[in-house]
């Protein structure tokens, strides 16, 4: 429960930090989103719906968040070495 609250706090503070020069708000938002996705089933369901609705943004965000599912898909879809197309 404390990690869920911390994740929500990080996401809420990201726009404020984003006003400062530099990319700090992006990293703050990503860290908060990771905490929320790891600790809330409700947020996982809504995130999965959004990634199905917007697959390109879902691929980008999964890769940026270094999610295990993105790594599995990338390895699955990669051509085998030494096999011609």
N, CA, C and O atoms as a GROMACS GRO file, in nm:
protein
  340
    1UNK      N    1   0.080  -0.120   0.000
    1UNK     CA    2   0.000   0.000   0.000
    1UNK      C    3   0.085   0.127   0.000
    1UNK      O    4   0.050   0.222  -0.070
    2UNK      N    5   0.196   0.133   0.077
    2UNK     CA    6   0.276   0.256   0.074
    2UNK      C    7   0.339   0.280  -0.064
    2UNK      O    8   0.354   0.395  -0.104
    3UNK      N    9   0.375   0.174  -0.135
    3UNK     CA   10   0.434   0.192  -0.268
    3UNK      C   11   0.330   0.244  -0.367
    3UNK      O   12   0.363   0.319  -0.458
    4UNK      N   13   0.207   0.203  -0.349
    4UNK     CA   14   0.098   0.252  -0.434
    4UNK      C   15   0.078   0.402  -0.412
    4UNK      O   16   0.060   0.478  -0.508
    5UNK      N   17   0.081   0.444  -0.288
    5UNK     CA   18   0.066   0.587  -0.256
    5UNK      C   19   0.186   0.665  -0.309
    5UNK      O   20   0.170   0.774  -0.363
    6UNK      N   21   0.306   0.610  -0.292
    6UNK     CA   22   0.426   0.677  -0.342
    6UNK      C   23   0.421   0.689  -0.495
    6UNK      O   24   0.459   0.793  -0.549
    7UNK      N   25   0.374   0.584  -0.564
    7UNK     CA   26   0.362   0.591  -0.710
    7UNK      C   27   0.264   0.698  -0.754
    7UNK      O   28   0.292   0.773  -0.847
    8UNK      N   29   0.151   0.706  -0.687
    8UNK     CA   30   0.054   0.810  -0.719
    8UNK      C   31   0.109   0.950  -0.692
    8UNK      O   32   0.083   1.043  -0.768
    9UNK      N   33   0.185   0.963  -0.586
    9UNK     CA   34   0.246   1.092  -0.554
    9UNK      C   35   0.349   1.132  -0.659
    9UNK      O   36   0.355   1.248  -0.699
   10UNK      N   37   0.429   1.036  -0.705
   10UNK     CA   38   0.528   1.065  -0.809
   10UNK      C   39   0.462   1.107  -0.939
   10UNK      O   40   0.507   1.200  -1.005
   11UNK      N   41   0.354   1.038  -0.977
   11UNK     CA   42   0.282   1.075  -1.099
   11UNK      C   43   0.219   1.212  -1.084
   11UNK      O   44   0.217   1.291  -1.180
   12UNK      N   45   0.167   1.242  -0.967
   12UNK     CA   46   0.103   1.373  -0.945
   12UNK      C   47   0.205   1.487  -0.944
   12UNK      O   48   0.173   1.598  -0.986
   13UNK      N   49   0.327   1.460  -0.898
   13UNK     CA   50   0.430   1.564  -0.894
   13UNK      C   51   0.502   1.583  -1.027
   13UNK      O   52   0.571   1.683  -1.046
   14UNK      N   53   0.488   1.489  -1.118
   14UNK     CA   54   0.560   1.496  -1.246
   14UNK      C   55   0.531   1.625  -1.325
   14UNK      O   56   0.625   1.684  -1.378
   15UNK      N   57   0.406   1.671  -1.336
   15UNK     CA   58   0.384   1.797  -1.409
   15UNK      C   59   0.450   1.918  -1.343
   15UNK      O   60   0.494   2.009  -1.412
   16UNK      N   61   0.456   1.917  -1.212
   16UNK     CA   62   0.520   2.030  -1.141
   16UNK      C   63   0.670   2.030  -1.169
   16UNK      O   64   0.728   2.135  -1.199
   17UNK      N   65   0.733   1.914  -1.160
   17UNK     CA   66   0.876   1.904  -1.188
   17UNK      C   67   0.902   1.926  -1.337
   17UNK      O   68   1.009   1.973  -1.376
   18UNK      N   69   0.805   1.892  -1.421
   18UNK     CA   70   0.820   1.912  -1.565
   18UNK      C   71   0.831   2.059  -1.604
   18UNK      O   72   0.882   2.090  -1.711
   19UNK      N   73   0.785   2.148  -1.519
   19UNK     CA   74   0.798   2.291  -1.548
   19UNK      C   75   0.942   2.339  -1.535
   19UNK      O   76   0.980   2.439  -1.596
   20UNK      N   77   1.021   2.270  -1.457
   20UNK     CA   78   1.161   2.306  -1.440
   20UNK      C   79   1.239   2.266  -1.565
   20UNK      O   80   1.200   2.172  -1.634
   21UNK      N   81   1.348   2.334  -1.595
   21UNK     CA   82   1.428   2.295  -1.711
   21UNK      C   83   1.488   2.156  -1.693
   21UNK      O   84   1.531   2.120  -1.583
   22UNK      N   85   1.489   2.081  -1.799
   22UNK     CA   86   1.545   1.947  -1.795
   22UNK      C   87   1.436   1.841  -1.805
   22UNK      O   88   1.317   1.872  -1.800
   23UNK      N   89   1.477   1.715  -1.817
   23UNK     CA   90   1.381   1.606  -1.837
   23UNK      C   91   1.334   1.540  -1.708
   23UNK      O   92   1.288   1.426  -1.713
   24UNK      N   93   1.343   1.606  -1.594
   24UNK     CA   94   1.312   1.543  -1.466
   24UNK      C   95   1.170   1.491  -1.454
   24UNK      O   96   1.148   1.388  -1.391
   25UNK      N   97   1.074   1.560  -1.513
   25UNK     CA   98   0.935   1.517  -1.502
   25UNK      C   99   0.908   1.383  -1.568
   25UNK      O  100   0.824   1.306  -1.522
   26UNK      N  101   0.978   1.356  -1.676
   26UNK     CA  102   0.958   1.229  -1.748
   26UNK      C  103   1.001   1.112  -1.661
   26UNK      O  104   0.931   1.012  -1.651
   27UNK      N  105   1.117   1.126  -1.598
   27UNK     CA  106   1.168   1.018  -1.515
   27UNK      C  107   1.083   0.999  -1.390
   27UNK      O  108   1.063   0.887  -1.344
   28UNK      N  109   1.035   1.107  -1.335
   28UNK     CA  110   0.948   1.100  -1.218
   28UNK      C  111   0.817   1.029  -1.253
   28UNK      O  112   0.769   0.945  -1.177
   29UNK      N  113   0.759   1.064  -1.369
   29UNK     CA  114   0.635   1.001  -1.413
   29UNK      C  115   0.657   0.851  -1.439
   29UNK      O  116   0.576   0.769  -1.398
   30UNK      N  117   0.766   0.817  -1.506
   30UNK     CA  118   0.794   0.676  -1.536
   30UNK      C  119   0.812   0.595  -1.408
   30UNK      O  120   0.761   0.484  -1.398
   31UNK      N  121   0.884   0.649  -1.313
   31UNK     CA  122   0.902   0.579  -1.186
   31UNK      C  123   0.771   0.559  -1.112
   31UNK      O  124   0.746   0.452  -1.056
   32UNK      N  125   0.687   0.661  -1.112
   32UNK     CA  126   0.556   0.648  -1.048
   32UNK      C  127   0.468   0.547  -1.119
   32UNK      O  128   0.396   0.471  -1.054
   33UNK      N  129   0.473   0.547  -1.252
   33UNK     CA  130   0.392   0.452  -1.328
   33UNK      C  131   0.437   0.309  -1.304
   33UNK      O  132   0.354   0.219  -1.294
   34UNK      N  133   0.566   0.287  -1.293
   34UNK     CA  134   0.617   0.153  -1.263
   34UNK      C  135   0.566   0.107  -1.127
   34UNK      O  136   0.519  -0.006  -1.113
   35UNK      N  137   0.573   0.194  -1.027
   35UNK     CA  138   0.523   0.156  -0.895
   35UNK      C  139   0.374   0.126  -0.898
   35UNK      O  140   0.328   0.032  -0.834
   36UNK      N  141   0.299   0.206  -0.971
   36UNK     CA  142   0.155   0.183  -0.979
   36UNK      C  143   0.123   0.053  -1.051
   36UNK      O  144   0.036  -0.022  -1.008
   37UNK      N  145   0.193   0.025  -1.162
   37UNK     CA  146   0.166  -0.097  -1.237
   37UNK      C  147   0.203  -0.223  -1.159
   37UNK      O  148   0.139  -0.327  -1.174
   38UNK      N  149   0.304  -0.214  -1.076
   38UNK     CA  150   0.346  -0.332  -0.998
   38UNK      C  151   0.257  -0.357  -0.877
   38UNK      O  152   0.258  -0.467  -0.822
   39UNK      N  153   0.180  -0.258  -0.833
   39UNK     CA  154   0.108  -0.271  -0.707
   39UNK      C  155  -0.043  -0.258  -0.719
   39UNK      O  156  -0.111  -0.266  -0.617
   40UNK      N  157  -0.098  -0.239  -0.836
   40UNK     CA  158  -0.242  -0.220  -0.848
   40UNK      C  159  -0.298  -0.300  -0.967
   40UNK      O  160  -0.262  -0.276  -1.082
   41UNK      N  161  -0.386  -0.393  -0.937
   41UNK     CA  162  -0.450  -0.472  -1.043
   41UNK      C  163  -0.542  -0.384  -1.128
   41UNK      O  164  -0.552  -0.404  -1.249
   42UNK      N  165  -0.608  -0.287  -1.066
   42UNK     CA  166  -0.698  -0.198  -1.140
   42UNK      C  167  -0.622  -0.118  -1.243
   42UNK      O  168  -0.667  -0.105  -1.357
   43UNK      N  169  -0.508  -0.063  -1.206
   43UNK     CA  170  -0.428   0.017  -1.298
   43UNK      C  171  -0.370  -0.072  -1.408
   43UNK      O  172  -0.360  -0.028  -1.523
   44UNK      N  173  -0.332  -0.195  -1.376
   44UNK     CA  174  -0.283  -0.287  -1.479
   44UNK      C  175  -0.389  -0.312  -1.586
   44UNK      O  176  -0.358  -0.312  -1.706
   45UNK      N  177  -0.514  -0.331  -1.543
   45UNK     CA  178  -0.622  -0.355  -1.641
   45UNK      C  179  -0.641  -0.235  -1.731
   45UNK      O  180  -0.655  -0.250  -1.853
   46UNK      N  181  -0.642  -0.115  -1.675
   46UNK     CA  182  -0.663   0.005  -1.756
   46UNK      C  183  -0.543   0.032  -1.847
   46UNK      O  184  -0.561   0.079  -1.960
   47UNK      N  185  -0.423   0.004  -1.800
   47UNK     CA  186  -0.304   0.019  -1.883
   47UNK      C  187  -0.310  -0.079  -2.000
   47UNK      O  188  -0.275  -0.043  -2.113
   48UNK      N  189  -0.354  -0.201  -1.975
   48UNK     CA  190  -0.364  -0.300  -2.082
   48UNK      C  191  -0.469  -0.257  -2.185
   48UNK      O  192  -0.448  -0.277  -2.305
   49UNK      N  193  -0.580  -0.199  -2.140
   49UNK     CA  194  -0.681  -0.149  -2.235
   49UNK      C  195  -0.625  -0.038  -2.321
   49UNK      O  196  -0.648  -0.036  -2.442
   50UNK      N  197  -0.551   0.054  -2.260
   50UNK     CA  198  -0.493   0.163  -2.338
   50UNK      C  199  -0.390   0.113  -2.438
   50UNK      O  200  -0.384   0.164  -2.550
   51UNK      N  201  -0.310   0.014  -2.400
   51UNK     CA  202  -0.210  -0.037  -2.494
   51UNK      C  203  -0.276  -0.114  -2.608
   51UNK      O  204  -0.220  -0.120  -2.718
   52UNK      N  205  -0.392  -0.174  -2.584
   52UNK     CA  206  -0.464  -0.239  -2.696
   52UNK      C  207  -0.527  -0.135  -2.787
   52UNK      O  208  -0.533  -0.155  -2.908
   53UNK      N  209  -0.574  -0.026  -2.729
   53UNK     CA  210  -0.638   0.078  -2.809
   53UNK      C  211  -0.535   0.156  -2.891
   53UNK      O  212  -0.561   0.193  -3.006
   54UNK      N  213  -0.417   0.180  -2.833
   54UNK     CA  214  -0.310   0.253  -2.900
   54UNK      C  215  -0.184   0.166  -2.899
   54UNK      O  216  -0.096   0.187  -2.816
   55UNK      N  217  -0.174   0.068  -2.991
   55UNK     CA  218  -0.063  -0.028  -2.984
   55UNK      C  219   0.074   0.034  -3.004
   55UNK      O  220   0.171  -0.011  -2.942
   56UNK      N  221   0.085   0.136  -3.086
   56UNK     CA  222   0.217   0.196  -3.108
   56UNK      C  223   0.268   0.263  -2.980
   56UNK      O  224   0.383   0.245  -2.942
   57UNK      N  225   0.182   0.339  -2.915
   57UNK     CA  226   0.221   0.402  -2.789
   57UNK      C  227   0.245   0.297  -2.681
   57UNK      O  228   0.330   0.316  -2.594
   58UNK      N  229   0.171   0.189  -2.686
   58UNK     CA  230   0.192   0.081  -2.590
   58UNK      C  231   0.329   0.017  -2.605
   58UNK      O  232   0.395  -0.012  -2.506
   59UNK      N  233   0.371  -0.006  -2.729
   59UNK     CA  234   0.504  -0.062  -2.752
   59UNK      C  235   0.613   0.032  -2.703
   59UNK      O  236   0.709  -0.011  -2.640
   60UNK      N  237   0.596   0.160  -2.732
   60UNK     CA  238   0.696   0.258  -2.689
   60UNK      C  239   0.702   0.266  -2.537
   60UNK      O  240   0.811   0.267  -2.479
   61UNK      N  241   0.586   0.272  -2.474
   61UNK     CA  242   0.586   0.286  -2.327
   61UNK      C  243   0.635   0.158  -2.260
   61UNK      O  244   0.706   0.166  -2.159
   62UNK      N  245   0.600   0.042  -2.312
   62UNK     CA  246   0.649  -0.083  -2.253
   62UNK      C  247   0.801  -0.092  -2.263
   62UNK      O  248   0.867  -0.137  -2.170
   63UNK      N  249   0.854  -0.048  -2.375
   63UNK     CA  250   0.998  -0.052  -2.392
   63UNK      C  251   1.067   0.050  -2.302
   63UNK      O  252   1.172   0.021  -2.243
   64UNK      N  253   1.008   0.168  -2.290
   64UNK     CA  254   1.066   0.272  -2.206
   64UNK      C  255   1.061   0.231  -2.058
   64UNK      O  256   1.152   0.263  -1.982
   65UNK      N  257   0.957   0.163  -2.019
   65UNK     CA  258   0.944   0.119  -1.880
   65UNK      C  259   1.021  -0.010  -1.854
   65UNK      O  260   1.024  -0.060  -1.742
   66UNK      N  261   1.084  -0.064  -1.959
   66UNK     CA  262   1.164  -0.186  -1.950
   66UNK      C  263   1.082  -0.302  -1.894
   66UNK      O  264   1.127  -0.377  -1.808
   67UNK      N  265   0.960  -0.312  -1.947
   67UNK     CA  266   0.872  -0.418  -1.901
   67UNK      C  267   0.915  -0.551  -1.961
   67UNK      O  268   0.965  -0.556  -2.073
   68UNK      N  269   0.895  -0.657  -1.885
   68UNK     CA  270   0.934  -0.791  -1.929
   68UNK      C  271   0.858  -0.832  -2.055
   68UNK      O  272   0.913  -0.900  -2.141
   69UNK      N  273   0.732  -0.789  -2.067
   69UNK     CA  274   0.652  -0.826  -2.184
   69UNK      C  275   0.712  -0.768  -2.311
   69UNK      O  276   0.708  -0.833  -2.416
   70UNK      N  277   0.767  -0.648  -2.304
   70UNK     CA  278   0.828  -0.587  -2.423
   70UNK      C  279   0.951  -0.666  -2.465
   70UNK      O  280   0.973  -0.687  -2.584
   71UNK      N  281   1.030  -0.710  -2.369
   71UNK     CA  282   1.150  -0.788  -2.402
   71UNK      C  283   1.112  -0.922  -2.463
   71UNK      O  284   1.176  -0.965  -2.559
   72UNK      N  285   1.010  -0.989  -2.409
   72UNK     CA  286   0.966  -1.118  -2.466
   72UNK      C  287   0.917  -1.100  -2.609
   72UNK      O  288   0.950  -1.181  -2.696
   73UNK      N  289   0.837  -0.996  -2.634
   73UNK     CA  290   0.787  -0.975  -2.770
   73UNK      C  291   0.899  -0.944  -2.868
   73UNK      O  292   0.898  -0.991  -2.981
   74UNK      N  293   0.995  -0.863  -2.823
   74UNK     CA  294   1.107  -0.828  -2.910
   74UNK      C  295   1.188  -0.952  -2.945
   74UNK      O  296   1.228  -0.968  -3.060
   75UNK      N  297   1.212  -1.041  -2.848
   75UNK     CA  298   1.284  -1.164  -2.875
   75UNK      C  299   1.203  -1.259  -2.961
   75UNK      O  300   1.259  -1.329  -3.046
   76UNK      N  301   1.074  -1.264  -2.941
   76UNK     CA  302   0.987  -1.353  -3.018
   76UNK      C  303   0.979  -1.311  -3.164
   76UNK      O  304   0.979  -1.395  -3.254
   77UNK      N  305   0.972  -1.181  -3.188
   77UNK     CA  306   0.954  -1.131  -3.323
   77UNK      C  307   1.085  -1.112  -3.399
   77UNK      O  308   1.082  -1.086  -3.520
   78UNK      N  309   1.198  -1.126  -3.332
   78UNK     CA  310   1.327  -1.107  -3.399
   78UNK      C  311   1.354  -1.226  -3.491
   78UNK      O  312   1.323  -1.340  -3.456
   79UNK      N  313   1.411  -1.200  -3.609
   79UNK     CA  314   1.444  -1.312  -3.698
   79UNK      C  315   1.557  -1.396  -3.638
   79UNK      O  316   1.647  -1.345  -3.572
   80UNK      N  317   1.550  -1.524  -3.663
   80UNK     CA  318   1.653  -1.614  -3.612
   80UNK      C  319   1.784  -1.587  -3.687
   80UNK      O  320   1.782  -1.563  -3.808
   81UNK      N  321   1.897  -1.591  -3.616
   81UNK     CA  322   2.025  -1.564  -3.684
   81UNK      C  323   2.059  -1.675  -3.783
   81UNK      O  324   2.045  -1.793  -3.752
   82UNK      N  325   2.104  -1.638  -3.900
   82UNK     CA  326   2.145  -1.735  -4.002
   82UNK      C  327   2.031  -1.788  -4.088
   82UNK      O  328   2.055  -1.868  -4.178
   83UNK      N  329   1.909  -1.746  -4.061
   83UNK     CA  330   1.794  -1.792  -4.139
   83UNK      C  331   1.755  -1.683  -4.238
   83UNK      O  332   1.720  -1.573  -4.196
   84UNK      N  333   1.761  -1.713  -4.369
   84UNK     CA  334   1.724  -1.610  -4.467
   84UNK      C  335   1.574  -1.584  -4.465
   84UNK      O  336   1.495  -1.672  -4.430
   85UNK      N  337   1.536  -1.462  -4.503
   85UNK     CA  338   1.393  -1.425  -4.506
   85UNK      C  339   1.322  -1.488  -4.621
   85UNK      O  340   1.202  -1.467  -4.638
   0.00000   0.00000   0.00000
